[in-house]
């Protein structure tokens, strides 16, 4: 089974690139974030079924699957809003695995109410995940808007006083991993830093001044079957890319029957 995650930063703007990427990468399951549409475009000709939780111009998460898609859930019990619930979580069963696509709140600045919302959202997510993680197999993937360690940003000094790197955010993420989830880190295609996001500002991508804020967390039964994981940096190149790159994970697990 091959699965992937990608913050596309507007599926409408990125649709030709997405369809081309699906045709070449052929993941069995793809988690998407920041779709930024209320209704997902028709991609049925590509062979993928879609579970989408959208919110017009903002947020939006989706799961694309060519190996079945059932028991779709939009949002999770106890999920906080800002002030209303936002389109940040969708999950579904695909080939015997519970896949969850998440777009964690940004937080803006540590002084902003959105930062408090982010921490509350992560804490509520942990509570909601406990039962599903215990059941397994499970993959939760997406844009977590948290760099787990200083090694996951190009220069820690630049981020002092900013969100994404504060101790409370990292502790909230660690608490989620501590449920029994493994952080599957992709191989970088340039340098030795597994960055997944680069700001659009001139030169940031080419100088590899990025962050690792897109994550794939999996239960032991999935993590033990991983044969490779790569950050598809090529998808960040060219005309009109997202500011994030996909993470592609290959496993020994069969996509047909869910067996190892």
C-alpha positions in Angstrom: 0.0 0.0 0.0 1.2 3.5 -0.9 -0.3 6.5 0.9 0.5 10.2 1.0 -0.4 13.5 2.4 -0.3 17.0 0.8 -1.4 20.5 1.8 -2.4 21.6 -1.7 -3.2 25.2 -0.7 -6.3 25.4 -2.8 -7.4 22.4 -4.8 -9.0 24.6 -7.4 -5.8 26.5 -8.1 -3.8 23.3 -8.0 -6.2 20.9 -9.8 -4.2 20.2 -13.0 -1.1 19.6 -10.9 -3.0 17.4 -8.5 -4.4 15.2 -11.3 -1.0 15.0 -13.0 0.6 14.0 -9.7 -2.1 11.4 -8.9 -1.4 9.8 -12.3 2.3 9.6 -11.8 2.6 8.9 -8.1 -0.5 6.6 -7.9 -1.0 6.6 -4.1 -3.7 4.2 -2.9 -4.8 6.9 -0.4 -4.1 10.6 -0.3 -4.8 13.0 2.5 -5.3 16.6 1.4 -5.4 19.8 3.4 -6.4 23.4 2.7 -8.7 22.5 -0.2 -10.3 25.9 0.2 -13.5 24.9 -1.6 -17.0 24.0 -0.4 -17.4 21.3 -3.0 -14.6 19.1 -4.2 -14.1 19.1 -8.0 -15.0 16.0 -9.9 -12.0 13.8 -10.3 -13.9 10.5 -10.8 -12.1 9.9 -14.1 -8.9 9.5 -12.1 -10.3 6.4 -10.3 -10.4 8.0 -6.9 -13.3 8.2 -4.5 -13.4 11.4 -2.4 -14.4 12.2 1.2 -14.3 15.9 1.6 -15.1 18.3 4.5 -15.0 21.8 3.0 -15.5 25.4 4.1 -15.4 27.6 1.0 -12.4 29.9 0.9 -10.8 28.6 4.1 -9.5 25.3 5.5 -10.9 22.1 4.0 -9.6 18.5 4.3 -10.1 15.5 2.1 -9.2 11.8 1.7 -8.9 10.4 -1.8 -8.9 6.6 -2.2 -8.8 4.1 -5.0 -9.0 1.1 -2.5 -12.4 1.8 -0.9 -13.7 4.5 1.3 -16.3 3.9 4.0 -17.3 5.2 7.5 -16.5 8.8 6.7 -16.4 11.1 9.7 -16.3 14.9 9.5 -14.9 16.5 12.7 -14.4 14.7 16.0 -16.3 14.6 19.3 -15.3 17.5 21.5 -13.7 19.4 18.7 -13.4 23.1 19.6 -14.3 25.9 17.2 -13.2 29.5 16.5 -16.0 30.1 17.5 -17.8 27.6 15.3 -16.3 24.2 14.2 -14.0 24.5 11.2 -13.3 22.0 8.4 -10.1 20.6 9.8 -10.6 16.9 10.3 -12.0 14.1 8.1 -11.5 10.4 8.5 -12.5 7.2 6.6 -11.7 3.5 6.4 -9.6 2.6 3.4 -8.5 -1.0 2.8 -8.9 -1.8 6.5 -7.0 1.2 7.7 -8.5 4.3 9.5 -7.0 7.3 7.7 -7.4 10.8 9.2 -6.5 14.0 7.3 -6.0 17.0 9.6 -5.3 20.7 9.2 -4.2 21.9 12.6 -4.9 25.6 13.4 -2.0 27.9 12.6 -1.9 29.7 15.9 -0.9 33.0 14.3 1.2 34.4 17.3 1.5 33.2 20.8 -0.4 36.2 22.0 -3.3 35.6 19.7 -6.6 33.9 20.7 -6.0 31.6 17.8 -2.9 30.2 19.6 -5.1 29.2 22.6 -7.6 27.6 20.1 -4.7 25.7 18.5 -3.6 24.2 21.9 -7.2 23.4 22.8 -7.8 21.8 19.4 -4.7 19.6 19.7 -5.6 18.5 23.3 -9.2 17.6 22.1 -7.7 15.7 19.1 -5.6 13.6 21.5 -8.6 12.7 23.6 -10.6 11.8 20.5 -7.8 9.6 19.0 -7.2 7.4 22.0 -9.9 4.8 21.2 -9.1 4.6 17.4 -5.4 4.3 18.1 -6.0 1.5 20.5 -8.0 -0.3 17.8 -5.6 0.3 15.0 -4.4 0.2 12.2 -4.5 4.0 11.9 -2.7 6.7 10.0 -3.2 10.4 10.9 -1.5 12.7 8.4 -1.6 16.3 7.4 -0.4 19.8 8.1 0.1 19.9 11.9 1.6 23.4 11.9 4.1 22.3 14.5 7.8 21.6 13.9 8.5 18.7 16.4 12.1 19.8 17.1 14.6 22.5 16.4 16.1 20.2 13.7 12.8 20.6 11.8 13.3 24.3 11.0 16.1 25.8 8.9 17.3 28.2 11.6 15.8 28.0 15.2 17.0 31.5 16.0 14.7 32.9 13.3 11.7 31.4 14.9 12.2 32.5 18.5 8.9 34.0 19.7 6.9 32.5 16.9 4.3 29.8 16.7 5.0 26.3 15.4 8.0 25.9 17.7 6.9 26.8 21.2 7.2 24.3 24.0 3.4 24.1 24.6 2.8 23.2 20.9 5.5 20.6 20.8 4.3 19.1 24.1 0.8 18.9 22.6 2.1 17.1 19.6 4.3 14.8 21.7 1.2 13.9 23.8 -0.5 12.7 20.6 2.5 10.6 19.6 2.6 9.1 23.0 -0.8 7.5 22.4 1.2 4.9 20.4 1.9 6.7 17.1 5.1 6.6 15.2 6.4 9.7 13.3 7.2 8.5 9.8 9.8 10.9 8.5 10.3 11.2 4.8 13.6 11.2 3.0 14.6 14.6 1.7 15.4 14.9 -1.9 17.8 17.7 -1.2 20.2 18.1 1.7 19.7 16.3 5.0 16.7 18.2 6.4 13.3 16.6 5.8 11.4 19.9 5.2 7.9 19.8 3.8 7.1 23.5 3.7 8.9 26.5 2.2 7.6 30.1 2.3 6.7 31.6 -1.1 9.2 34.5 -0.5 11.9 34.6 -3.1 14.7 32.2 -2.6 13.3 30.3 0.4 12.7 27.1 -1.5 15.9 27.2 -3.5 18.0 27.9 -0.4 16.1 25.1 1.3 15.0 27.4 4.1 12.0 25.4 5.2 10.2 23.6 8.0 8.9 20.1 8.7 5.3 20.7 9.7 3.5 18.1 7.6 3.6 14.8 9.4 2.5 11.2 9.0 1.8 9.4 12.3 0.9 5.7 12.3 0.2 2.9 14.6 2.8 0.2 15.1 1.1 -2.2 12.8 1.5 0.2 9.9 4.9 1.7 10.9 6.5 -1.7 11.1 5.5 -2.4 7.4 7.0 0.9 6.0 9.5 0.2 3.3 10.2 3.8 2.2 9.0 7.4 2.8 10.0 10.3 0.7 9.2 14.0 0.5 8.3 14.7 -3.1 10.2 18.0 -3.5 9.7 17.9 -7.3 6.0 18.7 -6.7 7.0 22.0 -5.0 8.8 23.1 -8.3 7.4 24.6 -11.5 4.6 27.1 -12.2 2.0 27.7 -9.5 3.0 25.1 -6.9 1.7 24.7 -3.4 4.0 25.9 -0.7 4.0 22.4 0.7 5.4 19.2 -0.7 3.7 15.8 -0.5 5.0 13.0 1.7 4.7 9.6 0.1 4.9 6.4 2.2 5.3 2.9 0.8 4.5 -0.2 2.9 4.4 -4.0 2.5 0.8 -4.0 3.4 -1.6 -5.1 0.7 -4.0 -2.5 -0.5 -6.3 -5.2 -1.8 -7.1 -7.2 1.3 -5.4 -5.2 4.1 -3.0 -8.0 4.9 0.7 -7.8 5.5 
